[in-house]
Amino acid sequence: MDRLDKVLSNKGYGSRKEVKKVIRKGFVKVNNETILKETFKVDINDLIQVYDEEFIYQEFVYIMLNKPQDIICSTFDENHMTVLDIIDDKTKGLFPVGRLDIDTEGFCLISNDGQLAHKLLTPKNKVPKTYEVHSENKLSNEDILKIESGMIIDDEKCLPAIIKEVNDYYELTIYEGKYHQIKRMFNKLNNKVVYLKRIKIGELNLDSTLELGEYRYLTEEEIILLTK
């Protein structure tokens, strides 16, 4: 259980000092009862209302964002908007789980769950990430075999990947996250990536109804898919 003022502050309702004033003025209810003490303890089963609007108390937040180009996968950047700038949730401690290049679109997972992030990003876990790849030239059978066998790029050995042709693009699944990995793989094949979009993390697909820049919270079933 956590203090009420801590929970509200972490959720972006203001500093601890500001939140205390809101509580003491009677604007916060827990289980339909007005609470005037900031030290009141709450847990995830409590119904919390702030200014008569229901507030869902969750220890961890999981957001699926369809990241547009020109947005940085970071918590702060002086020169560009970040993925945190385009979501309304101001829960403290949110961060993008992994990175997408500034010109790469698609599935960006945002959370405050460090344990899940470690699970998804640790190389030894080999969590698959699938991308839609549009290239300047069509891959040859030899190129595809090199990708599937595990390429060497800049003296680094890549794990074997899965690739299949879909209409005029490729679906490529990799099991690691080397710097600019997919672009470097195609460059090594004397080719060039002209459009890149992440469409899947682990067993969870990007919601096809999300437009670029839109996001939603994961369902319980989707969270289980990522954490199992």
Beta strands, then each sheet from edge to edge (+ up, - down):
strand 1: 2-3
strand 2: 28-30
strand 3: 33-34
strand 4: 41-42
strand 5: 48-50
strand 6: 53-55
strand 7: 62-67
strand 8: 95-96
strand 9: 105-111
strand 10: 129-135
strand 11: 152-153
strand 12: 156-157
strand 13: 162-166
strand 14: 169-174
strand 15: 193-201
strand 16: 204-205
strand 17: 215-217
sheet 1: 1+ 4-
sheet 2: 3+ 2- 5+ 6-
sheet 3: 8+ 9- 7+ 17-
sheet 4: 8+ 9- 15- 10+ 14- 13+
sheet 5: 8+ 9- 15- 16+
sheet 6: 11+ 12-
end
